[in-house]
Amino acid sequence: MTINSKNKALKFKVFPLSLGLVAMRWFDGLKEGSINFFKELTRAFRARLMTCSRVSRPLDSLLSMSMKEGETLKNYLDKYWEIYNEIVGDFDDVVVRTFKVGLPTHSNLWKSLTMKPAQNMHQLMDRIEEHKKVKDNQNQGKGKAKPFTPNRKDNLVGQFTSS
C-alpha cells in the first residue's frame, strides 16, 4: 500500500494499522497531544521500538548490561535496544539517565553523555547517532591513508652528495 507523502493526516490514521502487539501497546499509551507531526511520531517510534518482541523482561536486565571488551558499539546497542524493547512499562527516564553506565569510561560517547547528559530518549538517540557517524567517518579516514612514497628530489640529492 502506497500513501501520498503529502497527506499527513492520512499517514497518522494509517500508521496504527501497521503495528504489531507490542508496538500497538506503545502507540495506545501515547499521551493525547504529545505528538504533533508525523516526523515526531516516527522518531518516537524508532526511539522506543527498534525491534518488536513479545517477551517481557525486568528492568534489572537492562541496568546490569555493560559493553564487553572488544565489543563494537553497534553490537552493544543492538543488544541494549533489544532488551529495552522487551521491558514493559515507561522507564524512559531511567534508561536516559543510566545508558552511559554500561559504556567504557574512556569512550567518547561516555564522555559526551557525562559532559552534557541527554534529557530525553530523543536526545539520547540523536547523540548515539551522531557518535556513530563520527566513528564511521574516522574509520573511513583510516582506510584512505596515502602510502609512503619517498620524495624523488631527496633521493637525487643523496646520490650526488654521496659520490
N, C-alpha and C positions, 0 to 999 in steps of 0.2 A: 504494500500500500504506500503510495507516494502522497505526501502532504505539501501543499503550497507553503513554502517557507515564509511568505509574506503574511499569511493569515495566522497571526499569533494566537488569537482566541481559539481557533480550531486546534492548534497544537496543544494548548492547555487541556482541551476537552478530550483529545485522543490519547494523550500521554498515559493516563492510568490504565488504559486498555492493554498496554504492552507489558504491564508489570506482573511479576510472579508473586507468590505468597509473602515472602519477606519484604520485598520492595513495596507491595501494596500496604503492608502494615506500617512501614515507614511513611508512605505517602498519606495515609489516613491520619497519622499522628502529627502532620504539619499543622502549625497554628494558622488560623484564618488570618489572611493579610500579611503573612510572613514572607511570601514570595510575590513579587510584582511583575517580573519579567521572565520570559522563558529561559533566558541565559542564566538567571539566578536559580531556576528550577534545575537545569542541567548541572550546574556547579554543585548544588546541594545534593543532588542525586549521586554524582561522582564521588563527592566527599564522604557520603555515608555508605554507599553500596558499590564498592569497587567490584565485588563478586556477590553472587546471591547464593546463600546456603540456608539449610533448614535446621541445622543442629545448633542448639543454644549452648553457649559456654559462659562460665562465670567471669566476672571482670578480672579476677586474680590471674587468669591465664594470659591476659594481655599485659598486666602490670609486671609479671615475672619474666617477660621476654627481654632478651638483650642480644645485641649483634655479636655473633661469634667471630673469633679471629680468622681473618682470611675471607669472611663472607662479604659479598658485594652488597652495596646499599640497595640495589634493585631486589635482590633475593630477600633481604631483611624486610623491605617494605611490602613485598608480595605476601610474606607470611604474616606480617603485622596486620595488614588490612584484611586479610582473610579471617583472622581471629576476631578482629574488631567487628566485622560484619556478622559474626556468629553470636555476638553478645546482644541479649535482649535488654532494652532499657535505654534511657537517654543519659549516656555518660560522656558526651562530647567534651564537656568542660574538664573532666578528669583526664581524658585522652590528650587534649590540647596541652594541659599542664604537665603531663608525665611522659609524653612521647620521647623527649630527649634523654630520659633516664636510661633507656636501652642502648643509646648510641655511645660509641667510644668517646671519651672526653677530649681526645686530640683531633677529632673530626671537625671539619669546617662547619658542617651543619649543626653540630652540638654547640660550637662556639657562637654561631649566628643566633640560635634559639636562646642561648644564655644571655647574650648581649641585648637582644630585643625579642622577648617572648611573644609567641603568637597569641592573639586574643580570642580567636575562634577557629573552628575547623577549616573555614575557607582560607584564612591566613596561613594556617599550618600547611595545608595542601599546596598553596601558592609558593610558600618558602621551599618546600620539598622539591617542587617542580623547577624552581629557579636553581636550586643546588644541583639537581640532576643535569640541567642544561649546561651549567658551568663545568661540571665534571666531564660531560660528554665533549665539550669544546676543548678542555685540557687534554683529554685522551686523544682526540683527533690531532691536536697540535703535536703531540709526542710522535705520532706516526709519520709526520711530514718533515722530520728533521733532514736537513741537507747533508749529504755525505761529505766527508772531509776531502778536499782536493787541494794539494799544495799549490801555492802561488808560483806560477811559471817563472815570473821575474826573479823570485828568490832563488830558485834552482839555477838560473843562468848566472846570477851574481856569485853563487857558491862555486860554480865551475871556473869562473875567471879568477877568483881570489885564491883558489887552492892550487892553481898551476904555477 
